[in-house]
Amino acid sequence: MLAPLLLITAAYIWINRPENLTIRAIEVTGELKYLKQEDLQPIIQPFVSTNLFLLDAKSLETELEFSPWVYSASMTKLWPDKLRIKIHEERPIAFWGADSMLNEFGEIIDAELPEKIGQLPVLYSPEDKGRGMVENYLRVQQWTREFPTPIAEFREDARGSWQLKLENGLIVNIGREKQEKRLRRFVVGYQRELADQIDKIHTVDLRYTNGFAVKWKSDWQLKQEASKKKG
């Protein structure tokens, strides 16, 4: 009876020494678009200079998830000396104001992607309700799907009033009531009356009972835009 107990004790002491059965292979998996494995190495390395038995997997997961581009991380220990790390990368779908981004779940993330400026829309509300803004943005996209110019910005003010800015610079004030009805009315009005003049419009105000108001660009603004295009 004593011999097996001594053997188990010896094995336990041996496995509790970091230099025994050290981690020799680390595999990072996951669909990585913005992250590279070398970006994660400085986070991973301090934890893996040990063996799988002593590895603090939970702390490593937590540390990886502090990275702005990691949504979640999970570990699989492949005995005797391999660690597999699965990364679920953040998927930004929009900028949130000037300093942050929104992920696919409408959560605000402290990430930067300057190369996507002008390619992803800007969403913002003074309330940190990212998920609600994403849902409303998707609705607005659906309501304006027949309008040819993509949305560059979608903002909500403190009173809940919506405003769009399109990629051509056109500003659309929607208001806080009957947004779907107002936007659909605008799309119809565009198709009937404004399609050939859209580049001359500065602002459209939809906050009217039976129609909308149009503010035209000044001659000076039109000349400035023409000059930029030539340049």
C-alpha positions as CSV (number, residue, x, y, z in Angstrom):
1,M,0.0,0.0,0.0
2,L,2.9,2.3,0.8
3,A,4.6,1.9,-2.6
4,P,1.7,3.2,-4.7
5,L,1.2,6.1,-2.4
6,L,4.9,7.0,-2.6
7,L,4.7,6.8,-6.4
8,I,1.7,9.1,-6.6
9,T,3.4,11.6,-4.3
10,A,6.6,11.5,-6.3
11,A,4.6,12.0,-9.6
12,Y,2.7,14.9,-8.0
13,I,5.9,16.6,-6.9
14,W,7.5,16.0,-10.3
15,I,4.6,17.5,-12.3
16,N,4.5,20.5,-10.0
17,R,7.9,21.5,-11.2
18,P,7.6,23.9,-14.1
19,E,10.7,22.6,-15.8
20,N,9.1,19.1,-16.3
21,L,6.8,18.4,-19.3
22,T,7.1,22.1,-20.4
23,I,4.7,23.4,-23.0
24,R,6.4,22.8,-26.4
25,A,3.7,23.8,-28.9
26,I,1.1,26.6,-28.9
27,E,-1.6,26.6,-31.6
28,V,-3.7,29.7,-32.1
29,T,-7.0,29.0,-33.9
30,G,-9.9,31.2,-35.0
31,E,-10.8,33.4,-38.0
32,L,-8.4,36.2,-37.5
33,K,-8.8,39.3,-39.8
34,Y,-7.2,42.1,-37.8
35,L,-5.1,40.2,-35.3
36,K,-1.9,38.3,-36.0
37,Q,-0.5,35.6,-33.8
38,E,2.6,37.6,-33.1
39,D,0.4,40.3,-31.7
40,L,-0.7,37.9,-29.0
41,Q,2.7,36.4,-28.2
42,P,3.6,39.0,-25.6
43,I,0.4,38.2,-23.7
44,I,0.8,34.4,-24.0
45,Q,4.5,34.0,-23.4
46,P,4.6,34.8,-19.6
47,F,1.9,32.1,-19.0
48,V,3.4,29.2,-20.9
49,S,6.9,29.0,-19.5
50,T,5.6,26.2,-17.4
51,N,3.7,22.9,-18.0
52,L,0.1,22.2,-18.8
53,F,-0.7,21.1,-15.2
54,L,0.5,24.4,-13.7
55,L,-0.8,26.6,-16.5
56,D,-3.3,29.2,-15.2
57,A,-5.6,28.9,-18.2
58,K,-8.3,31.1,-16.7
59,S,-5.9,34.0,-16.1
60,L,-4.5,33.6,-19.6
61,E,-8.0,33.8,-21.1
62,T,-8.8,36.9,-19.0
63,E,-5.6,38.6,-20.1
64,L,-6.2,37.8,-23.8
65,E,-9.7,39.2,-23.5
66,F,-8.2,42.5,-22.3
67,S,-7.0,43.0,-25.9
68,P,-9.4,45.3,-27.7
69,W,-9.5,42.9,-30.7
70,V,-10.3,39.8,-28.7
71,Y,-14.0,39.1,-28.0
72,S,-13.4,35.8,-26.2
73,A,-10.6,33.3,-25.7
74,S,-10.7,29.6,-24.7
75,M,-8.0,27.0,-23.9
76,T,-7.7,23.3,-24.7
77,K,-4.8,21.3,-23.1
78,L,-3.5,18.6,-25.3
79,W,-1.4,16.4,-23.2
80,P,1.5,16.1,-22.7
81,D,2.9,19.4,-24.0
82,K,0.5,21.2,-26.4
83,L,-1.8,24.2,-25.8
84,R,-4.5,25.2,-28.2
85,I,-5.9,28.7,-27.9
86,K,-9.1,29.6,-29.7
87,I,-9.7,33.3,-30.4
88,H,-13.1,34.8,-31.3
89,E,-12.0,38.1,-32.8
90,E,-14.0,41.3,-32.6
91,R,-15.9,42.0,-35.8
92,P,-16.3,45.8,-36.0
93,I,-19.3,46.9,-38.1
94,A,-19.3,50.7,-37.5
95,F,-17.4,53.5,-35.8
96,W,-18.9,54.7,-32.5
97,G,-18.3,58.5,-32.5
98,A,-14.7,59.5,-33.0
99,D,-12.8,57.2,-30.6
100,S,-14.4,53.8,-30.5
101,M,-16.1,51.1,-32.6
102,L,-19.2,48.8,-32.4
103,N,-18.9,45.1,-32.8
104,E,-21.4,42.7,-34.4
105,F,-23.3,42.5,-31.1
106,G,-23.7,46.3,-30.8
107,E,-21.1,46.4,-28.0
108,I,-18.8,49.4,-27.8
109,I,-15.1,48.4,-28.2
110,D,-12.0,50.5,-27.6
111,A,-10.4,49.7,-31.0
112,E,-9.1,51.7,-33.9
113,L,-9.2,50.9,-37.6
114,P,-8.2,54.1,-39.4
115,E,-8.0,52.3,-42.8
116,K,-11.8,51.7,-42.6
117,I,-12.6,55.4,-42.2
118,G,-15.0,56.2,-45.0
119,Q,-15.8,52.5,-45.5
120,L,-17.7,51.8,-42.3
121,P,-20.5,54.0,-41.1
122,V,-20.3,56.2,-38.0
123,L,-23.1,55.6,-35.4
124,Y,-23.5,57.7,-32.3
125,S,-25.9,58.4,-29.4
126,P,-25.2,60.3,-26.2
127,E,-26.5,57.2,-24.5
128,D,-24.3,54.2,-24.7
129,K,-26.9,52.1,-26.4
130,G,-24.8,50.6,-29.1
131,R,-27.1,47.6,-29.7
132,G,-30.1,49.8,-30.2
133,M,-28.3,52.0,-32.6
134,V,-27.2,49.0,-34.7
135,E,-30.7,47.7,-34.8
136,N,-32.1,51.1,-35.8
137,Y,-29.3,51.5,-38.4
138,L,-30.2,48.2,-40.0
139,R,-33.9,49.4,-40.1
140,V,-32.9,52.6,-41.8
141,Q,-30.8,50.7,-44.3
142,Q,-33.9,48.6,-45.1
143,W,-36.2,51.7,-45.4
144,T,-33.8,53.4,-47.7
145,R,-32.6,50.4,-49.8
146,E,-33.9,52.1,-53.0
147,F,-31.8,55.2,-52.4
148,P,-28.6,55.1,-54.3
149,T,-26.2,56.8,-51.9
150,P,-24.9,54.8,-48.9
151,I,-25.2,56.1,-45.3
152,A,-22.0,57.5,-43.9
153,E,-23.3,58.6,-40.5
154,F,-26.3,57.8,-38.3
155,R,-26.7,59.9,-35.1
156,E,-29.2,60.3,-32.4
157,D,-29.3,63.3,-30.1
158,A,-30.2,63.5,-26.4
159,R,-33.9,64.0,-27.3
160,G,-33.9,60.8,-29.5
161,S,-34.0,62.7,-32.8
162,W,-32.3,60.9,-35.7
163,Q,-30.0,62.4,-38.3
164,L,-28.3,60.8,-41.3
165,K,-25.3,62.0,-43.3
166,L,-24.9,60.3,-46.7
167,E,-21.6,59.6,-48.5
168,N,-22.2,62.5,-50.8
169,G,-22.4,64.9,-47.8
170,L,-26.2,65.2,-47.9
171,I,-27.7,65.7,-44.4
172,V,-31.1,64.2,-43.6
173,N,-32.9,65.3,-40.4
174,I,-35.5,62.6,-39.6
175,G,-36.7,63.6,-36.1
176,R,-37.8,61.3,-33.3
177,E,-41.3,60.3,-34.6
178,K,-42.6,58.3,-37.5
179,Q,-39.0,57.7,-38.8
180,E,-40.0,54.9,-41.2
181,K,-42.9,56.8,-42.7
182,R,-40.7,59.9,-43.2
183,L,-37.8,58.1,-44.8
184,R,-40.0,56.2,-47.2
185,R,-41.7,59.5,-48.2
186,F,-38.2,61.0,-48.8
187,V,-37.2,58.0,-51.0
188,V,-40.4,58.4,-53.1
189,G,-39.8,62.2,-53.3
190,Y,-36.2,61.6,-54.4
191,Q,-37.3,59.2,-57.2
192,R,-39.9,61.5,-58.5
193,E,-38.4,65.0,-58.1
194,L,-34.8,65.0,-56.9
195,A,-32.8,62.3,-58.6
196,D,-31.2,64.6,-61.1
197,Q,-30.5,67.3,-58.5
198,I,-29.3,65.4,-55.4
199,D,-25.7,66.7,-55.6
200,K,-27.1,70.3,-55.3
201,I,-28.9,69.6,-52.0
202,H,-27.3,70.4,-48.7
203,T,-30.0,69.3,-46.2
204,V,-33.3,67.6,-46.2
205,D,-35.7,68.1,-43.3
206,L,-38.3,65.4,-42.9
207,R,-39.9,66.8,-39.8
208,Y,-43.1,67.9,-41.5
209,T,-46.6,66.5,-41.5
210,N,-47.2,66.1,-45.2
211,G,-43.8,66.5,-46.8
212,F,-40.2,67.6,-46.3
213,A,-38.1,70.8,-46.8
214,V,-35.0,71.0,-49.0
215,K,-32.1,73.4,-48.4
216,W,-30.0,73.9,-51.5
217,K,-26.3,74.4,-51.6
218,S,-25.1,77.9,-52.3
219,D,-23.2,78.7,-55.5
220,W,-20.0,79.1,-53.5
221,Q,-20.4,75.5,-52.1
222,L,-21.1,74.1,-55.6
223,K,-18.0,75.9,-56.9
224,Q,-15.9,74.5,-54.0
225,E,-17.0,71.0,-54.7
226,A,-16.4,71.3,-58.4
227,S,-12.9,72.6,-57.7
228,K,-12.1,69.6,-55.4
229,K,-13.3,67.2,-58.0
230,K,-11.0,68.8,-60.6
231,G,-8.1,68.7,-58.2
